[in-house]
Amino acid sequence: MRRTQSLTSLLCVLLTLTTTMQAQQAPSTEHRSMHERAEGWYDRVKKPYVQVDVAPVNLGNSGRLEKLLRAGKLYLSLQDVIALALENNLDVELQRYSPRIAETDLLRAQSGASIRGSAAGVSSLTTSAAQGLNSIAATSTGTQGFIQNLDPSLTGNLLWGHFTTPQTSLFTTGTNSLVTGRKTGNFGFTEGWASGTVMNVNFNNGFVSQNANRNDYNPSTSVSLELQVTQHLLQGFGKAVNNRNIKIAKNNMAISDLAFKAQIINTVVGVSNLYWDLVSFTEDVKVKAQALTLAKKLYEDNKKQVEIGTLAPIEIIRAEAEVAARQQDLTISETQLYQQETILKNALSKTGISSPSLLEARVIATDHITMPENEAIQPIQDMVSKAMETRPEVEQSRINIENAKIGLKGSRAALLPTVDAFADFRNNALAGELNSLPVLSTVPGVPPSFRTPASVDQFFLGGYGKALGQVFGRNFPDYSVGVTLNIPLRNRAAQADMTRDQLAVRQSELRLQAQLNQLRVEVQNSLIGLQQARARYQAAYKSRILQEQTLDAEQKKYALGASTIYFVIQAQRDLATAQGAEVTALSNYSRARVEMDRATGQTIFANNIQVDEAVRGSISKAPTALPVVQQ
C-alpha cells in the first residue's frame, strides 16, 4: 500500500511539473486572442486539453441597413453601399475566417507539427443583372520533410500483473513453476528544440514478488532514472530547418491578410459597379418614360386631327403602334431596374432578400454619375509602379515565392545523411526485503536453510525510499555516448524532392513575372478604357443635343404641314436612342473609373476605406442623411 501511495505521489508531482512547464511556454501575441492567459493553476493544467470554442455564425445585419429604410424605400449613396457591403456581404464575412485559420497553422507550426495550409477563395460580385459570379483562389501551404517536435510531452505506463511460468530446472529459481507478481510505474518526459536537440527523461519503477527461493531479496524494488540527449548533426540540424514552418506560417498569416484585402477590393469594385448600373438603369427608365410620353402626346394630337378631319385615320394606328413599342421598352427597362435592385440588396445583406421589408423596398440611388471637366491622369510608369506596390495579389505572389525558398531548406537538409550524436546517463537502484523462502540445499540429505541479514548484502535491504536514495546517490551509474549514422546509398527520393521543389520555385518566379506583365497591360488598358469612355460620352452627349434639336424642328414642321408623322416618329426614336446611348456611355465611364482604381491598386484609398474597420465588420462613418420627404 505504501508503495502504491509513493508511486501515485510521484506521478502527481511529475504531472504538475510538466503542465507548469507547458503553461510557461506562453503563446505569441498573435495568438492571445485565441488562447488567452489562464487564471490560476487549475486552468493552466487543463488548458492544453480544452477546445477553443468558435462563436456561431452571425447572420444579423448591421443597423445601418434599417437606418437607410424609410417608407418602403432604401435610400443609398455609393458610400452607404460600400459600408453595407463591408459590414454585411457574405463573401467578406467568409474571408474574415481566413486570418483565424492562418493563426491555427502558426500554432501548429510552433508545436513542430506540419502546416495544414488554407485555401482562401477571393470572390468577385456580379456586376450586372446578366453576369455571373467569378472567384480567384488564394492558397497557402506548408512544407514537407523532417520537422522537430517542439511540444513537450509526458508519457506514463502503470501495470499490475500476475505471471506463471513453467521452469525446466530448479537450479535458477528453485521451483518448476515460477509465479511472479509485478507492478510497474514508468514515466517519461520528452522535449525537443529548434536546434535539433531532443531530450528524454525516463523514470522507471518495478516492484516484483516471486516464489523463487534462489532470490536473496523478495519482494524487490528496482528503480532507474535516465537522461538521454540526442543532437541531429546533419539532417534535422539547426533552427533554419526546424523553424521553417513557423516562418512560413507567419508568412501565410500575411497572405491571409492580403487575401482579405483583395476581397475588400473585389467586393467594393463589384458593389460600385452594381450601384452605377442601378443609377444607369434608373436613368434609362426615365428615358423610356419620356419616349412613351412623347409617343402618347403624338397619339393624342393625331387623334384630335383625325376627329376634325385634317389627318387620315391610318396615322392614329401608326401612332398607337409607336405607343405600344415605347410601352414595351419601358416595361423591359423597369424590370431590368427591379432585377438590379434585387441583386444589389442581396449583396448588402447576410440573409439576402429573405426579409419582407427589404424584399419590398425600392432602392433609391442618391448619387449620380458625373463627368469631370478634366481627368487627372498620372504618367503611366507612375501608375504601374503604384499598382506593383499596392496590388495585394502581387505581394501575395512574392510571399509565396519566399515560402517556397524557405521550404527548400528542408528539402536540402533531407539530402544529407542522418548523423546523430547522443549521450545517455542512467542511475540504477535495487532494494528489497529478505527472502523468507527457505534456501534449498544442492547436497542430498541436507535440510533447507533460511537466510539471515548477515547472509546477504545489507546495502540492498529496504523499501522504495532505499531505492530512491540509491538513484539520487548515483550508486550504480551507467554512462554512454555515441553516434548513429544512416547513409542512403542512392538517395533518389530526396534528390527528386529537391529538384521538384526548385522547379516549383522557378515556376512561381515565372508566374510572378507574368502577373507583373499582366498588371502593366491592365493599367494601360484601364487608362485607354477611361479615355475611350470619356470620348464616347462626349460624342453621345452631342448626339443627344442634336437629336433634341432635330425633333423640335420636325415637330414644328409637322405643325405647319411641312412634314409627316413618319418623320416625327423617326425623330422621336432617334432621340430615345441618343438618350439611351448617353446613359450607356455615362455608365461605361463609371465602370472605367472603377476599373482604373482597381488596376492601379487605389480602390481602398479612393473610397476612404479603413481596413481595420472592415476586419471588424463595423464602419464608423455614419449613414448618409436621408432626404426630406414632402408630406
NUTOR-407894 format. One line per field, with one value per residue (C-alpha): residue number from 1; residue in one letter; x, y, z. Coordinates in steps of 0.05 Angstrom, whole numbers, plus 5000, padded with zeros to 4 digits. Example, Ala and Ser with C-alpha at 12.3 -4.5 7.8 and 13.67 -1.06 7.14 Angstrom:
// residues 2
n = [1	2];
res = [A	S];
x = [5246	5273];
y = [4910	4979];
z = [5156	5143];
// end
This chain:
// residues 631
n = [1	2	3	4	5	6	7	8	9	10	11	12	13	14	15	16	17	18	19	20	21	22	23	24	25	26	27	28	29	30	31	32	33	34	35	36	37	38	39	40	41	42	43	44	45	46	47	48	49	50	51	52	53	54	55	56	57	58	59	60	61	62	63	64	65	66	67	68	69	70	71	72	73	74	75	76	77	78	79	80	81	82	83	84	85	86	87	88	89	90	91	92	93	94	95	96	97	98	99	100	101	102	103	104	105	106	107	108	109	110	111	112	113	114	115	116	117	118	119	120	121	122	123	124	125	126	127	128	129	130	131	132	133	134	135	136	137	138	139	140	141	142	143	144	145	146	147	148	149	150	151	152	153	154	155	156	157	158	159	160	161	162	163	164	165	166	167	168	169	170	171	172	173	174	175	176	177	178	179	180	181	182	183	184	185	186	187	188	189	190	191	192	193	194	195	196	197	198	199	200	201	202	203	204	205	206	207	208	209	210	211	212	213	214	215	216	217	218	219	220	221	222	223	224	225	226	227	228	229	230	231	232	233	234	235	236	237	238	239	240	241	242	243	244	245	246	247	248	249	250	251	252	253	254	255	256	257	258	259	260	261	262	263	264	265	266	267	268	269	270	271	272	273	274	275	276	277	278	279	280	281	282	283	284	285	286	287	288	289	290	291	292	293	294	295	296	297	298	299	300	301	302	303	304	305	306	307	308	309	310	311	312	313	314	315	316	317	318	319	320	321	322	323	324	325	326	327	328	329	330	331	332	333	334	335	336	337	338	339	340	341	342	343	344	345	346	347	348	349	350	351	352	353	354	355	356	357	358	359	360	361	362	363	364	365	366	367	368	369	370	371	372	373	374	375	376	377	378	379	380	381	382	383	384	385	386	387	388	389	390	391	392	393	394	395	396	397	398	399	400	401	402	403	404	405	406	407	408	409	410	411	412	413	414	415	416	417	418	419	420	421	422	423	424	425	426	427	428	429	430	431	432	433	434	435	436	437	438	439	440	441	442	443	444	445	446	447	448	449	450	451	452	453	454	455	456	457	458	459	460	461	462	463	464	465	466	467	468	469	470	471	472	473	474	475	476	477	478	479	480	481	482	483	484	485	486	487	488	489	490	491	492	493	494	495	496	497	498	499	500	501	502	503	504	505	506	507	508	509	510	511	512	513	514	515	516	517	518	519	520	521	522	523	524	525	526	527	528	529	530	531	532	533	534	535	536	537	538	539	540	541	542	543	544	545	546	547	548	549	550	551	552	553	554	555	556	557	558	559	560	561	562	563	564	565	566	567	568	569	570	571	572	573	574	575	576	577	578	579	580	581	582	583	584	585	586	587	588	589	590	591	592	593	594	595	596	597	598	599	600	601	602	603	604	605	606	607	608	609	610	611	612	613	614	615	616	617	618	619	620	621	622	623	624	625	626	627	628	629	630	631];
res = [M	R	R	T	Q	S	L	T	S	L	L	C	V	L	L	T	L	T	T	T	M	Q	A	Q	Q	A	P	S	T	E	H	R	S	M	H	E	R	A	E	G	W	Y	D	R	V	K	K	P	Y	V	Q	V	D	V	A	P	V	N	L	G	N	S	G	R	L	E	K	L	L	R	A	G	K	L	Y	L	S	L	Q	D	V	I	A	L	A	L	E	N	N	L	D	V	E	L	Q	R	Y	S	P	R	I	A	E	T	D	L	L	R	A	Q	S	G	A	S	I	R	G	S	A	A	G	V	S	S	L	T	T	S	A	A	Q	G	L	N	S	I	A	A	T	S	T	G	T	Q	G	F	I	Q	N	L	D	P	S	L	T	G	N	L	L	W	G	H	F	T	T	P	Q	T	S	L	F	T	T	G	T	N	S	L	V	T	G	R	K	T	G	N	F	G	F	T	E	G	W	A	S	G	T	V	M	N	V	N	F	N	N	G	F	V	S	Q	N	A	N	R	N	D	Y	N	P	S	T	S	V	S	L	E	L	Q	V	T	Q	H	L	L	Q	G	F	G	K	A	V	N	N	R	N	I	K	I	A	K	N	N	M	A	I	S	D	L	A	F	K	A	Q	I	I	N	T	V	V	G	V	S	N	L	Y	W	D	L	V	S	F	T	E	D	V	K	V	K	A	Q	A	L	T	L	A	K	K	L	Y	E	D	N	K	K	Q	V	E	I	G	T	L	A	P	I	E	I	I	R	A	E	A	E	V	A	A	R	Q	Q	D	L	T	I	S	E	T	Q	L	Y	Q	Q	E	T	I	L	K	N	A	L	S	K	T	G	I	S	S	P	S	L	L	E	A	R	V	I	A	T	D	H	I	T	M	P	E	N	E	A	I	Q	P	I	Q	D	M	V	S	K	A	M	E	T	R	P	E	V	E	Q	S	R	I	N	I	E	N	A	K	I	G	L	K	G	S	R	A	A	L	L	P	T	V	D	A	F	A	D	F	R	N	N	A	L	A	G	E	L	N	S	L	P	V	L	S	T	V	P	G	V	P	P	S	F	R	T	P	A	S	V	D	Q	F	F	L	G	G	Y	G	K	A	L	G	Q	V	F	G	R	N	F	P	D	Y	S	V	G	V	T	L	N	I	P	L	R	N	R	A	A	Q	A	D	M	T	R	D	Q	L	A	V	R	Q	S	E	L	R	L	Q	A	Q	L	N	Q	L	R	V	E	V	Q	N	S	L	I	G	L	Q	Q	A	R	A	R	Y	Q	A	A	Y	K	S	R	I	L	Q	E	Q	T	L	D	A	E	Q	K	K	Y	A	L	G	A	S	T	I	Y	F	V	I	Q	A	Q	R	D	L	A	T	A	Q	G	A	E	V	T	A	L	S	N	Y	S	R	A	R	V	E	M	D	R	A	T	G	Q	T	I	F	A	N	N	I	Q	V	D	E	A	V	R	G	S	I	S	K	A	P	T	A	L	P	V	V	Q	Q];
x = [5000	5056	5090	5026	5018	5090	5082	5018	5050	5109	5062	5025	5090	5113	5046	5045	5117	5105	5040	5071	5128	5078	5038	5102	5111	5062	5034	5058	5020	4988	4950	4929	4862	4850	4888	4881	4923	4893	4878	4902	4939	4879	4866	4939	4936	4873	4885	4923	4866	4806	4779	4775	4703	4689	4629	4569	4559	4528	4475	4450	4456	4486	4439	4459	4411	4350	4372	4371	4300	4242	4170	4186	4246	4320	4360	4432	4493	4556	4589	4529	4532	4607	4597	4538	4579	4638	4591	4542	4568	4576	4640	4673	4646	4672	4741	4744	4756	4819	4866	4840	4852	4923	4931	4917	4971	5021	5001	5013	5080	5103	5090	5132	5073	5063	5021	4953	4950	4889	4852	4822	4774	4771	4703	4681	4609	4568	4570	4502	4437	4464	4533	4553	4600	4675	4726	4801	4836	4889	4923	4976	5011	5064	5127	5146	5204	5233	5207	5229	5173	5174	5118	5140	5103	5094	5085	5065	5055	5023	5019	4996	5006	5007	5050	5062	5120	5139	5213	5256	5304	5303	5373	5357	5295	5288	5219	5190	5131	5154	5099	5114	5073	5095	5077	5109	5103	5144	5143	5178	5186	5207	5222	5254	5285	5292	5367	5354	5363	5318	5318	5286	5278	5254	5237	5223	5198	5188	5160	5169	5147	5165	5161	5234	5275	5341	5329	5363	5312	5238	5198	5245	5242	5282	5286	5323	5328	5354	5372	5384	5403	5405	5432	5420	5485	5467	5394	5349	5403	5393	5338	5336	5309	5266	5235	5218	5145	5139	5166	5120	5060	5075	5080	5014	4983	5006	4978	4910	4911	4926	4870	4822	4847	4836	4766	4752	4775	4735	4673	4679	4690	4630	4581	4606	4590	4523	4507	4527	4488	4429	4437	4442	4381	4343	4362	4344	4274	4267	4289	4239	4184	4199	4197	4130	4103	4123	4091	4027	4025	4034	3978	3931	3948	3936	3870	3845	3866	3830	3768	3767	3784	3853	3890	3880	3856	3915	3960	3924	3942	4014	4018	3984	4035	4091	4059	4057	4131	4152	4109	4146	4213	4192	4169	4235	4274	4232	4240	4315	4318	4279	4328	4386	4355	4347	4419	4445	4402	4426	4498	4486	4451	4475	4406	4394	4323	4291	4267	4199	4215	4279	4248	4192	4234	4252	4324	4333	4403	4422	4487	4492	4546	4583	4636	4693	4715	4788	4815	4874	4918	4988	5045	5035	5100	5079	5013	5046	5096	5039	5000	5060	5066	4992	4960	4953	4958	5028	5052	5019	5058	5123	5108	5092	5160	5193	5155	5178	5251	5243	5216	5278	5319	5281	5289	5363	5371	5336	5394	5442	5457	5427	5482	5460	5504	5475	5493	5459	5463	5427	5425	5401	5376	5354	5322	5282	5263	5299	5271	5231	5231	5280	5344	5343	5408	5441	5471	5425	5401	5419	5356	5338	5364	5337	5371	5394	5411	5483	5480	5462	5488	5450	5460	5401	5355	5299	5238	5223	5257	5322	5318	5307	5367	5410	5384	5398	5462	5486	5509	5500	5511	5513	5545	5546	5559	5558	5539	5487	5495	5447	5474	5427	5469	5424	5382	5337	5274	5310	5342	5276	5242	5297	5295	5219	5218	5269	5229	5167	5204	5224	5152	5129	5181	5155	5083	5102	5134	5072	5030	5072	5066	4991	4988	5022	4972	4913	4937	4948	4881	4845	4875	4855	4786	4777	4797	4751	4693	4703	4706	4644	4605	4624	4601	4536	4523	4530	4487	4432	4433	4429	4370	4332	4340	4322	4257	4239	4249	4210	4152	4148	4150	4095	4052	4060	4044	4114	4129	4095	4081	4132	4189	4164	4162	4231	4258	4228	4260	4327	4323	4306	4364	4411	4388	4398	4467	4485	4462	4502	4564	4560	4552	4613	4652	4635	4657	4722	4735	4724	4769	4823	4823	4826	4881	4925	4911	4875	4806	4815	4846	4797	4738	4769	4764	4796	4819	4817	4744	4729	4762	4717	4656	4637	4646	4649	4625	4552	4499	4483	4427	4360	4327	4268	4203	4149	4083];
y = [5000	5047	5033	5050	5115	5134	5118	5159	5218	5217	5215	5276	5314	5298	5317	5383	5400	5382	5420	5480	5478	5476	5534	5575	5569	5626	5633	5691	5756	5738	5681	5711	5726	5651	5625	5677	5674	5627	5648	5600	5535	5492	5530	5523	5448	5436	5489	5445	5395	5441	5461	5534	5547	5586	5632	5612	5647	5716	5726	5791	5852	5917	5971	6015	5978	5995	6067	6076	6048	6098	6089	6026	6056	6042	6106	6091	6132	6100	6105	6073	6016	6005	6009	5959	5911	5913	5901	5850	5818	5743	5740	5790	5754	5687	5718	5742	5670	5662	5701	5660	5595	5620	5632	5559	5539	5583	5550	5482	5503	5527	5457	5427	5398	5405	5461	5442	5502	5540	5559	5628	5638	5712	5722	5776	5801	5801	5869	5869	5831	5789	5769	5714	5701	5695	5674	5678	5624	5647	5587	5577	5512	5484	5444	5372	5336	5329	5378	5375	5364	5425	5409	5374	5310	5266	5191	5141	5066	5034	4958	4905	4833	4761	4714	4639	4609	4536	4524	4468	4468	4482	4509	4581	4596	4537	4519	4487	4536	4608	4654	4728	4787	4850	4924	4976	5052	5081	5155	5194	5266	5287	5356	5380	5446	5481	5469	5395	5373	5322	5307	5245	5234	5165	5145	5071	5034	4959	4920	4844	4788	4716	4646	4636	4614	4628	4704	4739	4795	4781	4823	4872	4942	4965	5039	5074	5147	5160	5224	5217	5275	5268	5321	5318	5337	5337	5322	5360	5406	5479	5530	5546	5476	5465	5535	5539	5521	5575	5626	5600	5602	5675	5690	5654	5699	5758	5723	5715	5789	5804	5757	5795	5860	5831	5811	5882	5908	5857	5870	5945	5941	5895	5936	6001	5973	5947	6016	6054	6003	6017	6092	6080	6034	6087	6140	6091	6083	6159	6160	6105	6141	6205	6169	6139	6208	6237	6178	6186	6261	6248	6197	6246	6301	6255	6231	6303	6318	6256	6277	6345	6313	6343	6276	6207	6154	6109	6157	6140	6067	6086	6130	6076	6024	6071	6079	6002	5997	6051	6018	5952	5987	6019	5953	5919	5977	5976	5901	5906	5960	5915	5858	5904	5926	5854	5837	5898	5884	5812	5836	5882	5834	5770	5738	5764	5787	5740	5800	5823	5896	5891	5850	5900	5963	6001	6025	6099	6119	6187	6195	6209	6196	6260	6272	6317	6371	6348	6279	6277	6224	6208	6183	6110	6089	6121	6086	6019	6029	6047	5985	5940	5968	5965	5907	5852	5794	5816	5818	5751	5721	5748	5717	5651	5651	5668	5609	5563	5584	5573	5504	5489	5489	5427	5393	5409	5382	5317	5305	5297	5232	5223	5232	5238	5246	5220	5218	5172	5178	5127	5113	5045	5021	4957	4947	4892	4852	4789	4729	4688	4626	4571	4560	4490	4453	4422	4366	4307	4297	4367	4404	4473	4534	4604	4669	4718	4792	4774	4726	4779	4848	4894	4953	4929	4915	4967	4993	5045	5100	5059	5051	5126	5140	5096	5130	5201	5179	5152	5086	5047	5094	5079	5125	5121	5168	5152	5169	5138	5140	5127	5140	5126	5099	5123	5178	5184	5206	5264	5285	5283	5324	5376	5383	5385	5440	5481	5474	5496	5558	5574	5566	5613	5665	5660	5666	5729	5758	5740	5773	5836	5836	5828	5884	5932	5912	5922	5991	6010	5982	6016	6083	6071	6048	6112	6156	6117	6122	6196	6206	6163	6202	6268	6242	6214	6280	6319	6268	6275	6351	6345	6297	6342	6399	6354	6331	6402	6424	6364	6378	6450	6429	6378	6431	6474	6416	6413	6344	6277	6236	6185	6234	6258	6186	6173	6235	6212	6144	6176	6220	6160	6122	6181	6189	6115	6118	6177	6138	6078	6120	6152	6082	6058	6117	6100	6028	6052	6096	6038	5993	6047	6048	5972	5965	6016	5988	6051	6024	6025	6094	6124	6102	6122	6051	6035	5962	5952	5973	5925	5869	5884	5890	5957	6021	6083	6131	6149	6133	6187	6232	6213	6264	6303	6272	6324	6310];
z = [5000	5018	4951	4914	4952	4938	4864	4860	4895	4847	4787	4813	4822	4751	4722	4759	4738	4665	4657	4692	4642	4585	4613	4618	4544	4531	4461	4419	4419	4353	4387	4453	4421	4413	4475	4528	4590	4643	4714	4768	4769	4752	4688	4669	4680	4639	4586	4536	4535	4527	4459	4440	4421	4358	4360	4317	4251	4258	4206	4234	4190	4215	4240	4181	4135	4177	4185	4110	4102	4101	4078	4038	4003	4013	4002	3984	3967	3940	4008	4041	3991	4005	4080	4078	4035	4083	4142	4114	4050	4059	4016	4062	4124	4097	4085	4158	4179	4136	4184	4242	4203	4189	4264	4278	4228	4264	4330	4298	4270	4338	4364	4309	4272	4197	4169	4143	4096	4074	4010	4011	3953	3936	3904	3856	3856	3793	3760	3727	3723	3666	3691	3739	3797	3789	3841	3850	3890	3940	3971	4023	4042	4087	4074	4073	4105	4175	4228	4300	4351	4396	4444	4508	4525	4586	4580	4633	4639	4700	4704	4752	4732	4755	4713	4719	4680	4678	4690	4661	4720	4794	4792	4771	4811	4858	4830	4768	4768	4775	4799	4791	4817	4781	4789	4745	4742	4685	4666	4612	4592	4522	4494	4430	4409	4343	4345	4331	4403	4435	4510	4541	4615	4637	4708	4714	4775	4782	4842	4837	4882	4864	4894	4875	4935	4900	4904	4962	4961	4954	4943	4909	4881	4820	4802	4746	4725	4655	4618	4543	4498	4422	4375	4300	4266	4192	4173	4221	4247	4263	4270	4196	4183	4244	4247	4173	4183	4235	4185	4131	4178	4195	4121	4109	4161	4118	4057	4092	4108	4035	4014	4058	4027	3958	3979	4001	3934	3894	3936	3931	3856	3850	3891	3859	3790	3816	3843	3780	3738	3783	3771	3696	3695	3734	3682	3627	3657	3655	3582	3563	3602	3566	3499	3519	3539	3471	3435	3475	3461	3387	3390	3425	3376	3316	3346	3351	3280	3254	3291	3257	3190	3178	3183	3154	3205	3188	3225	3290	3281	3266	3329	3370	3347	3368	3437	3445	3424	3474	3528	3516	3521	3586	3616	3598	3628	3692	3702	3689	3743	3791	3777	3791	3857	3877	3861	3899	3960	3961	3961	4020	4067	4101	4094	4023	4009	4060	4100	4073	4087	4047	3992	3980	3988	3925	3921	3911	3889	3918	3879	3805	3753	3737	3685	3709	3661	3666	3681	3729	3697	3722	3677	3660	3693	3759	3756	3743	3800	3847	3825	3838	3909	3928	3890	3943	3894	3874	3945	3957	3899	3927	3995	3963	3929	3996	4027	3973	3984	4058	4044	4002	4065	4089	4021	4021	4092	4070	4022	4080	4116	4185	4236	4309	4370	4435	4508	4558	4633	4676	4751	4773	4841	4874	4942	4974	5034	5057	5021	5072	5029	5050	5011	4983	4990	4930	4974	4983	5055	5077	5100	5073	5110	5120	5102	5156	5147	5155	5096	5044	5026	5074	5027	4986	5045	5048	5012	4958	4997	4997	4922	4911	4956	4911	4848	4871	4906	4838	4868	4804	4745	4671	4621	4546	4488	4415	4344	4300	4225	4167	4098	4039	3982	3925	3958	3897	3934	3968	3902	3866	3920	3919	3844	3843	3896	3858	3794	3833	3856	3784	3762	3817	3795	3723	3747	3784	3722	3681	3735	3731	3655	3660	3712	3663	3610	3658	3678	3605	3584	3642	3620	3548	3571	3611	3553	3506	3554	3561	3486	3475	3527	3496	3428	3457	3493	3428	3391	3442	3437	3361	3365	3412	3363	3305	3340	3358	3286	3259	3306	3283	3210	3224	3257	3194	3149	3120	3149	3161	3222	3198	3204	3273	3298	3268	3304	3370	3362	3345	3407	3451	3421	3432	3504	3517	3486	3531	3593	3570	3556	3625	3656	3617	3643	3715	3703	3671	3731	3779	3736	3736	3812	3815	3763	3798	3867	3891	3906	3981	3982	3932	3974	4042	4069	4136	4132	4207	4208	4151	4191	4250	4204	4234	4194	4236	4182	4194	4142	4092	4116	4085	4040	4068	4046	4030	4065];
// end
